[in-house]
Amino acid sequence: MDGDNNNRRKGDTKVGLTLRILVAVYVLYLAYGLIQGFGETTGNDRILIAIAIGIFLVAGGAILILSAKKLIRKEYVDADEETGDEKQ
C-alpha cells in the first residue's frame, strides 16, 4: 500500500504542474483584487477580507513555488516513462 502512495506522488505530469501554476496565478490575482478593494470595507468585513487575503496569498504562493520548483527540476513523469513503468 505504501508503494501506491509513492507512485501516486511521483505521478505529477508536466501538464498537471503547468495547470497548478496557472491556478496559483489566478488565486494570487484574486488576492490582488481583494487588496484593491480592501480600503472600501469597514468593521467585521475588513477582518474577514484580511483573513481571506492572507489565505489566498499563502496558498497561491505555496502552490506556485512548489509546482514551479518541480517543473524546473523536471521532477515529473513523461508519457514515455509512464508506459515504460507499466510494461515492467
Phi and psi restraints in degrees (value plus and minus 20) as a CYANA .aco file:
   2 ASP   PHI     -86.8   -46.8
   2 ASP   PSI     -51.9   -11.9
   3 GLY   PHI     -85.5   -45.5
   3 GLY   PSI     -53.8   -13.8
   4 ASP   PHI     -83.5   -43.5
   4 ASP   PSI     -61.3   -21.3
   5 ASN   PHI     -85.2   -45.2
   5 ASN   PSI     -58.9   -18.9
   6 ASN   PHI     -86.3   -46.3
   6 ASN   PSI     -62.2   -22.2
   7 ASN   PHI     -86.4   -46.4
   7 ASN   PSI     -60.5   -20.5
   8 ARG   PHI     -84.9   -44.9
   8 ARG   PSI     -59.2   -19.2
   9 ARG   PHI     -90.1   -50.1
   9 ARG   PSI     -54.4   -14.4
  10 LYS   PHI    -102.3   -62.3
  10 LYS   PSI     -20.1    19.9
  11 GLY   PHI    -102.7   -62.7
  11 GLY   PSI      -6.2    33.8
  12 ASP   PHI     -85.0   -45.0
  12 ASP   PSI     111.5   151.5
  13 THR   PHI    -126.4   -86.4
  13 THR   PSI     145.7   185.7
  14 LYS   PHI     -82.1   -42.1
  14 LYS   PSI     -61.1   -21.1
  15 VAL   PHI     -85.9   -45.9
  15 VAL   PSI     -62.3   -22.3
  16 GLY   PHI     -82.0   -42.0
  16 GLY   PSI     -63.0   -23.0
  17 LEU   PHI     -86.2   -46.2
  17 LEU   PSI     -58.2   -18.2
  18 THR   PHI     -84.8   -44.8
  18 THR   PSI     -61.1   -21.1
  19 LEU   PHI     -85.1   -45.1
  19 LEU   PSI     -58.4   -18.4
  20 ARG   PHI     -82.0   -42.0
  20 ARG   PSI     -60.0   -20.0
  21 ILE   PHI     -83.7   -43.7
  21 ILE   PSI     -62.3   -22.3
  22 LEU   PHI     -84.1   -44.1
  22 LEU   PSI     -60.2   -20.2
  23 VAL   PHI     -84.9   -44.9
  23 VAL   PSI     -61.6   -21.6
  24 ALA   PHI     -82.8   -42.8
  24 ALA   PSI     -61.3   -21.3
  25 VAL   PHI     -83.7   -43.7
  25 VAL   PSI     -59.2   -19.2
  26 TYR   PHI     -85.4   -45.4
  26 TYR   PSI     -61.0   -21.0
  27 VAL   PHI     -83.5   -43.5
  27 VAL   PSI     -60.9   -20.9
  28 LEU   PHI     -85.0   -45.0
  28 LEU   PSI     -55.8   -15.8
  29 TYR   PHI     -84.3   -44.3
  29 TYR   PSI     -60.1   -20.1
  30 LEU   PHI     -82.8   -42.8
  30 LEU   PSI     -60.3   -20.3
  31 ALA   PHI     -83.1   -43.1
  31 ALA   PSI     -59.7   -19.7
  32 TYR   PHI     -81.5   -41.5
  32 TYR   PSI     -61.7   -21.7
  33 GLY   PHI     -83.7   -43.7
  33 GLY   PSI     -58.2   -18.2
  34 LEU   PHI     -86.9   -46.9
  34 LEU   PSI     -57.6   -17.6
  35 ILE   PHI     -83.9   -43.9
  35 ILE   PSI     -60.9   -20.9
  36 GLN   PHI     -82.3   -42.3
  36 GLN   PSI     -58.6   -18.6
  37 GLY   PHI    -109.9   -69.9
  37 GLY   PSI     -16.6    23.4
  38 PHE   PHI     -85.4   -45.4
  38 PHE   PSI     -54.5   -14.5
  39 GLY   PHI     -88.6   -48.6
  39 GLY   PSI     -41.3    -1.3
  40 GLU   PHI    -105.6   -65.6
  40 GLU   PSI     -26.8    13.2
  41 THR   PHI    -115.6   -75.6
  41 THR   PSI     139.3   179.3
  42 THR   PHI    -158.9  -118.9
  42 THR   PSI     140.2   180.2
  43 GLY   PHI      43.2    83.2
  43 GLY   PSI    -156.0  -116.0
  44 ASN   PHI     -85.6   -45.6
  44 ASN   PSI     -50.8   -10.8
  45 ASP   PHI     -80.5   -40.5
  45 ASP   PSI     -56.8   -16.8
  46 ARG   PHI     -82.6   -42.6
  46 ARG   PSI     -60.8   -20.8
  47 ILE   PHI     -86.6   -46.6
  47 ILE   PSI     -65.3   -25.3
  48 LEU   PHI     -83.8   -43.8
  48 LEU   PSI     -61.0   -21.0
  49 ILE   PHI     -87.9   -47.9
  49 ILE   PSI     -57.2   -17.2
  50 ALA   PHI     -82.9   -42.9
  50 ALA   PSI     -61.0   -21.0
  51 ILE   PHI     -84.7   -44.7
  51 ILE   PSI     -63.6   -23.6
  52 ALA   PHI     -82.5   -42.5
  52 ALA   PSI     -61.5   -21.5
  53 ILE   PHI     -80.5   -40.5
  53 ILE   PSI     -65.6   -25.6
  54 GLY   PHI     -81.0   -41.0
  54 GLY   PSI     -64.6   -24.6
  55 ILE   PHI     -83.6   -43.6
  55 ILE   PSI     -65.4   -25.4
  56 PHE   PHI     -82.9   -42.9
  56 PHE   PSI     -61.7   -21.7
  57 LEU   PHI     -86.5   -46.5
  57 LEU   PSI     -63.9   -23.9
  58 VAL   PHI     -87.5   -47.5
  58 VAL   PSI     -68.7   -28.7
  59 ALA   PHI     -85.3   -45.3
  59 ALA   PSI     -68.4   -28.4
  60 GLY   PHI     -82.6   -42.6
  60 GLY   PSI     -62.7   -22.7
  61 GLY   PHI     -84.6   -44.6
  61 GLY   PSI     -62.2   -22.2
  62 ALA   PHI     -85.3   -45.3
  62 ALA   PSI     -65.6   -25.6
  63 ILE   PHI     -82.5   -42.5
  63 ILE   PSI     -63.3   -23.3
  64 LEU   PHI     -82.8   -42.8
  64 LEU   PSI     -68.6   -28.6
  65 ILE   PHI     -85.7   -45.7
  65 ILE   PSI     -67.7   -27.7
  66 LEU   PHI     -85.2   -45.2
  66 LEU   PSI     -62.4   -22.4
  67 SER   PHI     -89.5   -49.5
  67 SER   PSI     -61.2   -21.2
  68 ALA   PHI     -85.2   -45.2
  68 ALA   PSI     -58.4   -18.4
  69 LYS   PHI     -81.9   -41.9
  69 LYS   PSI     -64.9   -24.9
  70 LYS   PHI     -84.8   -44.8
  70 LYS   PSI     -58.9   -18.9
  71 LEU   PHI     -88.1   -48.1
  71 LEU   PSI     -62.5   -22.5
  72 ILE   PHI     -87.0   -47.0
  72 ILE   PSI     -61.2   -21.2
  73 ARG   PHI    -100.5   -60.5
  73 ARG   PSI     -20.7    19.3
  74 LYS   PHI      37.1    77.1
  74 LYS   PSI      24.2    64.2
  75 GLU   PHI    -113.6   -73.6
  75 GLU   PSI      37.7    77.7
  76 TYR   PHI    -159.2  -119.2
  76 TYR   PSI     144.1   184.1
  77 VAL   PHI    -118.2   -78.2
  77 VAL   PSI     106.5   146.5
  78 ASP   PHI    -103.2   -63.2
  78 ASP   PSI     144.1   184.1
  79 ALA   PHI     -82.7   -42.7
  79 ALA   PSI     -56.4   -16.4
  80 ASP   PHI     -85.7   -45.7
  80 ASP   PSI     -62.0   -22.0
  81 GLU   PHI     -86.1   -46.1
  81 GLU   PSI     -56.9   -16.9
  82 GLU   PHI     -83.5   -43.5
  82 GLU   PSI     -63.4   -23.4
  83 THR   PHI     -84.4   -44.4
  83 THR   PSI     -59.2   -19.2
  84 GLY   PHI     -84.0   -44.0
  84 GLY   PSI     -58.8   -18.8
  85 ASP   PHI     -87.4   -47.4
  85 ASP   PSI     -57.0   -17.0
  86 GLU   PHI     -87.7   -47.7
  86 GLU   PSI     -53.7   -13.7
  87 LYS   PHI     -89.6   -49.6
  87 LYS   PSI     -52.1   -12.1
